[in-house]
Amino acid sequence: QILQFLSYQIVENILCLADSASISELTLDGNPIAQEAWYKPTVLHHMMQLRQLDMKKITEEERRLASVALRKEEEKRRESHRQTLLKEKKRLTICNIAHHWEVQQNRLVLKLSNPEHLQGEEPCQNNRKAAAEACGFPEEEGRSLETILGKVVPGLESHLVEIDGEMLCLYGSGALESLDRNWSVQTAGNIVTISFIFINFDEIIPVLSKLKIKFPNFLHLKFKETNLTTLQQFNALAHLRRLEQLTVESEGNPVVAFTLWKFYVLFRLNHFNLQKINGSEVTQNDMIMAERLFGILAYVASSNMPYYRLISLLGDCRKKQLCFLLEAKGKKFGTVSDNGNNRRKLEGENGTRSVLTYISGVLQMEKQEELKEKKTFCQGYIQQLVKEAAEIHVKYESLQKLWPQMFVELVRDAVIEMHHKDSHRRQCLQSLAEEKL
C-alpha cells in the first residue's frame, strides 16, 4: 500500500493499518511522520506482517533493533512521566507546606469587621504571593490562597527535604528531623548551601550546632519565611563554625525592612569575615561602618555585665589564657583586684561581641517557668522559716515568764532530795544498778 504526501504527522494516523493483516508492503514517502526518528521502529512494532517498508525489504535484524529502540523509547517516556509526577508532587507538597505556614502565622483569618484589617492586608497578600510562587501557580491564581488549596490533594507531607546539586533545601519544621539521620560522607561533604523555608527561626536555632558537624563544607545560609523579626536573632548564628554568605529573603522576614540590619550582621558575625550578604559583596567600608554603628553597643553591654558572667561567655580557650596570665603574675583567678584590667584583656576584638546573645522565645518561656518555680519554692521556704521563728519566739517569751518560778522549784527539790545524805546516796546507787540491769 502506497500512502504518499498525505500529511500524516502523528503515529495514530496510521495505526489503523495494523488491523489489516493483508498489508505486506507500505510506503509513506512525503509524509511528515517519515522524518521522525521513532517512525520506523514504531511501524515495525505495530505491523509485524510487513515485508517491505518504503520500498526496502525488512530484515530480522531490523525488527530486533526496532524492538530494542522502541523499548528504550518507552522506558524513556515512562521515566519522563515519573519525573513529571515527582515534580507535580513536589509542587503540591510545597503548596501544602505554605498553607500550614499560613495557618501557623494566623494570616488566613481575615477580620473584615476589624478597621485594622486594611493595614494588615498587604503583608497577607505578599505572603500569599510568595506561597503561590513557591507552588508554581500563576500570580493571578495566587491572589487567593484558597485557589491554591483547592488544587492540593489530601495526604501530602507537611515537610520536604530536597538536595539540588550543592544546595540542601528544608521546607517546613518537620524537615529539621532529617538532620538527625545518618548522612553519607560524600553527600554531606557536597553540601555548600543550606536553605530554610517555612520554618520558624526559633526552631532552627537548636539545630545550628548540628550543621557544622553534619555538613563540614557548608558556607552559605539562606532564610525565607522564617520569622526573622529582630536583630538580636542574628546573634544565634555566631556559634557556627564558618560562614561566607548569608541570604535573608524579604518574604516572611520583617527584619529585612530595617535599614541597618546588614551592618549589624557584619558587626556581630565579624569573626566569619562574610563575603556576601543577599548577593552583594561586602566591602571594607561596610565593615568600618558596622564597627562605628554598633561597637559602642557591645561595649556598653559588656561594661554592665557582671565579671563572672563575662568569663562564662568567652569560652574555655579565653579562660585558660586569662588564668595563665594571672598565675604568671602570682594572682588568684577571679579576685577583685585588677578587675578592670582583666576585663579589658578579656574584651578583645570579639570579646565585646560575645555578650550579644539571643535566647529564643521557647527558652525564654522555660526560664521564666523555672524562675517562677524557684520563686514559689523560696516564698514557701521563707514562710516556713518565719513561722518556725515566730513559734520559737512565743516559746521563749513563755519561758522568760515561767523561768523564775521554775528555778525556785528546781532549787527546792534539789535541797529536799539532798537533805538526808545517806538515803540520797542509797537511792542514787540503786538507780544506777537498775540502769545496768
C-alpha positions as CSV (number, residue, x, y, z in Angstrom):
1,Q,0.0,0.0,0.0
2,I,1.4,3.4,-1.0
3,L,0.4,6.4,1.1
4,Q,2.5,9.3,-0.2
5,F,2.2,13.0,0.6
6,L,-0.9,12.7,2.8
7,S,0.4,14.9,5.6
8,Y,0.4,12.2,8.3
9,Q,2.0,13.8,11.3
10,I,1.3,11.5,14.3
11,V,1.5,7.8,14.6
12,E,-2.2,7.4,15.5
13,N,-3.0,8.4,11.9
14,I,-1.5,5.1,10.6
15,L,-2.0,2.7,13.5
16,C,-5.4,1.7,12.0
17,L,-3.4,0.0,9.2
18,A,-2.2,-2.6,11.7
19,D,-5.7,-4.1,11.7
20,S,-5.3,-5.2,8.1
21,A,-3.4,-8.5,8.1
22,S,-3.1,-8.4,4.3
23,I,-0.8,-5.4,4.1
24,S,2.7,-6.7,3.5
25,E,4.2,-3.6,1.9
26,L,3.9,0.1,3.0
27,T,5.3,3.3,1.6
28,L,4.9,6.6,3.5
29,D,7.3,8.9,1.5
30,G,6.5,12.6,1.7
31,N,4.6,12.4,5.0
32,P,6.0,14.4,7.9
33,I,5.8,11.3,10.1
34,A,8.5,9.7,8.0
35,Q,11.1,12.2,9.1
36,E,10.7,11.3,12.8
37,A,13.4,9.1,14.4
38,W,10.8,6.8,16.1
39,Y,8.8,6.3,12.8
40,K,10.4,3.1,11.6
41,P,10.6,1.3,15.0
42,T,7.0,2.2,15.8
43,V,5.7,1.0,12.4
44,L,7.6,-2.3,12.6
45,H,6.5,-2.9,16.1
46,H,2.7,-2.5,15.4
47,M,2.7,-4.0,11.9
48,M,4.5,-7.3,12.2
49,Q,3.1,-8.6,8.9
50,L,5.1,-6.1,6.8
51,R,7.8,-7.4,4.5
52,Q,8.8,-4.1,2.9
53,L,8.8,-0.5,4.2
54,D,9.4,2.4,1.9
55,M,10.4,0.1,-0.9
56,K,13.1,-1.6,1.3
57,K,13.0,-5.2,2.5
58,I,12.7,-5.6,6.3
59,T,15.2,-8.0,7.8
60,E,15.0,-9.8,11.2
61,E,17.9,-7.7,12.5
62,E,16.0,-4.5,11.7
63,R,12.9,-5.9,13.5
64,R,15.1,-6.7,16.5
65,L,16.7,-3.2,16.5
66,A,13.3,-1.6,16.1
67,S,12.0,-3.6,19.1
68,V,15.0,-2.5,21.2
69,A,14.7,1.1,20.2
70,L,11.0,1.1,20.9
71,R,11.6,-0.4,24.3
72,K,14.2,2.2,25.1
73,E,11.8,4.9,23.9
74,E,9.1,3.5,26.1
75,E,11.4,3.4,29.2
76,K,12.4,7.0,28.5
77,R,8.8,8.0,28.2
78,R,7.9,6.3,31.5
79,E,10.9,7.9,33.2
80,S,9.8,11.3,31.9
81,H,6.3,10.6,33.2
82,R,7.7,9.6,36.6
83,Q,9.8,12.8,36.8
84,T,6.7,14.8,35.9
85,L,4.7,13.2,38.6
86,L,7.5,13.8,41.1
87,K,7.7,17.4,40.2
88,E,4.0,17.8,40.5
89,K,4.0,16.1,43.9
90,K,6.9,18.3,45.0
91,R,4.9,21.4,43.8
92,L,1.8,20.3,45.7
93,T,3.8,19.4,48.8
94,I,5.4,22.9,48.9
95,C,2.0,24.4,48.4
96,N,0.7,22.3,51.4
97,I,3.6,23.4,53.5
98,A,2.9,27.0,52.6
99,H,-0.7,26.5,53.7
100,H,0.4,25.1,57.0
101,W,2.7,28.1,57.4
102,E,-0.1,30.5,56.7
103,V,-2.3,28.8,59.3
104,Q,0.6,28.9,61.8
105,Q,1.1,32.6,61.3
106,N,-2.7,33.3,61.6
107,R,-2.7,35.0,58.2
108,L,-5.6,33.0,56.8
109,V,-8.3,34.6,59.0
110,L,-9.2,38.0,57.5
111,K,-11.2,40.0,60.0
112,L,-13.3,42.1,57.7
113,S,-15.2,43.8,60.5
114,N,-11.9,45.0,62.1
115,P,-10.9,48.5,61.0
116,E,-7.2,47.5,61.3
117,H,-7.8,44.8,58.7
118,L,-6.8,47.0,55.8
119,Q,-3.5,47.8,57.5
120,G,-2.7,44.1,57.8
121,E,-4.0,43.1,54.4
122,E,-0.8,44.0,52.5
123,P,1.5,41.6,54.4
124,C,-1.0,38.8,53.9
125,Q,-1.2,39.5,50.2
126,N,2.6,39.5,49.9
127,N,2.8,36.2,51.8
128,R,0.1,34.7,49.5
129,K,2.1,35.8,46.5
130,A,5.2,34.1,47.9
131,A,3.3,30.9,48.5
132,A,1.9,31.0,45.0
133,E,5.3,31.4,43.6
134,A,6.6,28.5,45.7
135,C,3.8,26.3,44.4
136,G,4.3,27.3,40.8
137,F,0.9,28.8,40.2
138,P,0.4,32.0,38.1
139,E,0.2,35.2,40.0
140,E,-3.5,35.7,39.2
141,E,-4.2,32.3,40.7
142,G,-2.1,33.1,43.7
143,R,-4.1,36.1,44.7
144,S,-6.4,33.8,46.7
145,L,-4.7,31.1,48.8
146,E,-8.0,29.2,48.7
147,T,-7.5,28.8,45.0
148,I,-4.1,27.1,45.7
149,L,-5.5,24.9,48.4
150,G,-8.3,23.7,46.1
151,K,-5.6,22.2,43.9
152,V,-3.8,20.4,46.7
153,V,-4.7,16.7,47.2
154,P,-5.1,15.4,50.7
155,G,-2.5,13.2,52.4
156,L,0.5,15.3,51.3
157,E,3.5,15.7,53.6
158,S,3.9,18.8,55.8
159,H,7.6,19.0,55.2
160,L,10.1,18.4,52.4
161,V,13.9,17.7,52.2
162,E,15.4,18.3,48.8
163,I,19.0,18.2,47.6
164,D,19.7,20.1,44.4
165,G,23.3,19.9,43.5
166,E,25.3,21.6,46.3
167,M,22.2,23.0,48.0
168,L,20.1,21.4,50.7
169,C,16.5,22.8,50.9
170,L,14.5,22.2,54.1
171,Y,10.7,23.1,53.8
172,G,8.6,23.0,57.0
173,S,9.7,22.4,60.6
174,G,9.4,18.6,60.2
175,A,12.3,18.7,57.8
176,L,14.7,19.6,60.6
177,E,14.4,16.0,61.8
178,S,16.3,14.9,58.7
179,L,19.4,16.4,60.3
180,D,19.4,13.6,62.9
181,R,19.6,10.8,60.3
182,N,22.8,9.3,59.1
183,W,24.1,11.1,56.0
184,S,26.7,9.6,53.7
185,V,30.1,11.3,53.9
186,Q,30.0,12.2,50.2
187,T,26.5,13.7,50.2
188,A,27.2,15.7,53.3
189,G,30.5,16.9,52.0
190,N,29.0,18.2,48.8
191,I,26.5,20.5,50.6
192,V,27.6,24.1,50.3
193,T,24.3,25.9,50.7
194,I,21.6,25.2,53.2
195,S,18.2,26.9,52.7
196,F,15.4,27.1,55.4
197,I,11.9,27.8,54.1
198,F,8.6,28.0,56.0
199,I,10.4,27.3,59.3
200,N,10.3,29.5,62.4
201,F,13.8,30.8,63.2
202,D,13.5,29.9,66.9
203,E,13.1,26.2,65.8
204,I,16.2,26.5,63.6
205,I,18.4,27.6,66.5
206,P,18.7,24.2,68.2
207,V,19.9,22.5,65.0
208,L,22.6,25.1,64.2
209,S,25.1,23.2,66.2
210,K,24.4,20.1,64.1
211,L,25.1,21.9,60.8
212,K,28.8,22.3,61.5
213,I,29.1,18.6,62.4
214,K,26.9,17.1,59.6
215,F,28.0,19.4,56.8
216,P,31.6,20.4,57.3
217,N,31.9,22.3,53.9
218,F,28.7,24.4,54.0
219,L,29.4,28.1,53.6
220,H,26.1,29.7,52.7
221,L,22.8,30.0,54.7
222,K,19.5,31.1,53.2
223,F,16.4,32.0,55.1
224,K,12.9,32.5,53.5
225,E,9.7,32.7,55.5
226,T,11.5,32.1,58.8
227,N,10.1,34.9,61.0
228,L,13.3,36.8,61.4
229,T,11.9,39.8,63.2
230,T,14.7,41.3,65.4
231,L,18.4,42.0,65.0
232,Q,19.0,40.0,68.2
233,Q,18.2,36.8,66.4
234,F,21.3,37.0,64.3
235,N,23.3,36.5,67.4
236,A,22.4,32.8,67.3
237,L,24.5,32.4,64.1
238,A,27.7,33.3,65.9
239,H,28.1,29.7,67.1
240,L,28.6,28.3,63.6
241,R,32.0,27.1,62.6
242,R,32.3,29.2,59.5
243,L,30.1,31.2,57.1
244,E,30.9,33.1,53.9
245,Q,27.5,34.0,52.6
246,L,24.1,34.9,54.1
247,T,20.9,35.4,52.3
248,V,17.7,36.6,54.1
249,E,14.7,36.9,51.8
250,S,12.2,39.7,52.4
251,E,9.3,37.3,52.3
252,G,8.4,36.4,55.9
253,N,11.4,38.1,57.4
254,P,10.4,41.6,58.6
255,V,14.0,42.3,59.9
256,V,15.0,43.0,56.2
257,A,12.9,46.1,56.4
258,F,15.4,47.6,58.9
259,T,17.9,49.9,57.3
260,L,20.9,48.8,59.4
261,W,20.3,45.0,59.5
262,K,23.2,44.2,57.2
263,F,25.6,46.3,59.3
264,Y,24.6,44.6,62.4
265,V,25.2,41.2,60.8
266,L,28.6,42.3,59.7
267,F,29.4,43.5,63.2
268,R,28.1,40.5,65.2
269,L,29.5,37.9,62.7
270,N,32.8,39.8,62.2
271,H,34.8,36.6,63.0
272,F,33.4,34.9,59.9
273,N,34.7,37.5,57.5
274,L,31.5,37.4,55.4
275,Q,32.0,37.8,51.7
276,K,28.4,38.3,50.6
277,I,25.1,39.4,52.1
278,N,22.0,38.9,49.9
279,G,24.2,38.5,46.9
280,S,26.0,41.8,47.4
281,E,29.8,41.9,48.0
282,V,30.9,43.1,51.5
283,T,33.4,45.9,51.2
284,Q,35.9,47.3,53.8
285,N,33.9,50.4,54.1
286,D,30.9,48.3,55.2
287,M,33.0,46.7,57.9
288,I,34.2,50.1,59.2
289,M,30.6,51.5,59.2
290,A,29.4,48.4,61.1
291,E,32.0,48.9,63.7
292,R,31.1,52.6,64.1
293,L,27.4,51.9,64.4
294,F,27.4,49.0,66.8
295,G,30.8,49.0,68.5
296,I,29.6,51.2,71.4
297,L,26.5,49.0,71.8
298,A,28.7,45.9,72.6
299,Y,31.0,48.0,74.8
300,V,28.1,49.2,76.9
301,A,26.6,45.7,77.2
302,S,29.9,44.2,78.3
303,S,30.6,47.0,80.7
304,N,27.4,46.5,82.6
305,M,27.7,42.7,82.7
306,P,29.0,41.0,85.9
307,Y,32.6,39.8,85.7
308,Y,31.7,36.1,86.3
309,R,29.1,36.3,83.6
310,L,31.6,37.8,81.1
311,I,34.0,34.9,81.9
312,S,31.4,32.3,81.2
313,L,30.6,33.8,77.8
314,L,34.2,33.9,76.5
315,G,34.8,30.2,76.2
316,D,37.3,27.8,77.7
317,C,40.2,28.9,75.5
318,R,40.0,32.5,76.5
319,K,39.5,31.4,80.2
320,K,42.8,29.4,80.1
321,Q,44.6,32.4,78.6
322,L,43.4,34.6,81.4
323,C,44.3,32.0,84.0
324,F,47.8,31.7,82.6
325,L,48.2,35.5,82.7
326,L,47.0,35.8,86.3
327,E,49.1,32.8,87.5
328,A,52.2,34.3,85.9
329,K,51.6,37.5,88.0
330,G,51.0,35.4,91.1
331,K,47.3,36.4,91.4
332,K,44.4,34.1,92.0
333,F,41.8,33.8,89.2
334,G,38.6,35.6,89.9
335,T,39.9,38.1,92.6
336,V,38.6,41.6,92.7
337,S,42.0,43.2,92.4
338,D,42.8,44.5,88.9
339,N,39.3,43.6,87.9
340,G,39.2,46.5,85.4
341,N,42.5,45.5,83.8
342,N,41.4,41.9,83.4
343,R,38.1,43.0,81.9
344,R,39.9,45.0,79.3
345,K,42.1,42.0,78.4
346,L,39.0,39.8,78.0
347,E,37.2,42.3,75.9
348,G,39.3,41.9,72.8
349,E,38.1,42.3,69.2
350,N,35.4,39.5,69.7
351,G,35.1,39.8,73.5
352,T,32.5,42.6,73.5
353,R,30.6,40.9,70.7
354,S,30.2,37.7,72.7
355,V,27.9,39.4,75.2
356,L,25.4,39.9,72.4
357,T,23.4,36.7,72.7
358,Y,19.9,35.6,71.8
359,I,17.5,33.5,73.8
360,S,14.7,32.1,71.8
361,G,11.1,32.5,72.9
362,V,10.8,28.9,73.9
363,L,13.9,29.0,76.1
364,Q,12.8,32.3,77.5
365,M,9.5,30.8,78.5
366,E,11.2,27.8,80.0
367,K,13.5,30.1,82.0
368,Q,10.5,32.1,83.2
369,E,8.8,28.9,84.2
370,E,11.9,27.8,86.1
371,L,12.2,31.2,87.7
372,K,8.6,31.1,88.7
373,E,9.0,27.6,90.3
374,K,12.1,28.9,92.2
375,K,10.2,31.9,93.3
376,T,7.4,29.8,94.6
377,F,9.8,27.5,96.4
378,C,11.7,30.4,98.0
379,Q,8.5,32.0,99.2
380,G,7.2,28.8,100.8
381,Y,10.6,28.2,102.4
382,I,10.8,31.7,103.8
383,Q,7.3,31.5,105.1
384,Q,8.1,28.2,106.9
385,L,11.2,29.8,108.4
386,V,9.2,32.8,109.6
387,K,6.6,30.5,111.1
388,E,9.1,28.4,113.0
389,A,10.9,31.6,114.2
390,A,7.6,33.0,115.4
391,E,6.8,29.8,117.3
392,I,10.3,29.8,118.9
393,H,9.8,33.4,119.9
394,V,6.5,32.6,121.6
395,K,8.1,29.7,123.5
396,Y,11.0,32.0,124.5
397,E,8.7,34.6,125.9
398,S,6.7,32.0,127.8
399,L,9.9,30.6,129.2
400,Q,11.0,34.1,130.4
401,K,7.8,34.4,132.3
402,L,7.9,30.9,133.9
403,W,11.6,30.6,134.5
404,P,11.8,32.4,137.9
405,Q,9.2,30.1,139.5
406,M,10.7,27.0,137.8
407,F,14.1,27.9,139.1
408,V,12.9,28.2,142.7
409,E,11.1,24.9,142.4
410,L,14.2,23.2,141.0
411,V,16.4,24.5,143.8
412,R,13.8,23.5,146.4
413,D,13.5,19.9,145.0
414,A,17.3,19.6,145.0
415,V,17.6,20.7,148.6
416,I,14.9,18.3,149.8
417,E,16.5,15.4,148.0
418,M,19.9,16.0,149.4
419,H,18.7,16.8,152.9
420,H,19.3,13.2,154.0
421,K,22.6,12.3,152.5
422,D,22.6,8.6,153.3
423,S,19.2,7.9,151.9
424,H,20.1,10.0,148.8
425,R,23.3,8.0,148.2
426,R,21.5,4.7,148.5
427,Q,18.8,5.9,146.1
428,C,21.3,7.1,143.5
429,L,23.2,3.7,143.8
430,Q,20.0,1.8,143.4
431,S,19.0,3.8,140.3
432,L,22.5,3.2,138.8
433,A,22.2,-0.6,139.4
434,E,18.8,-0.7,137.8
435,E,20.2,1.1,134.7
436,K,23.0,-1.5,134.4
437,L,20.5,-4.3,134.6
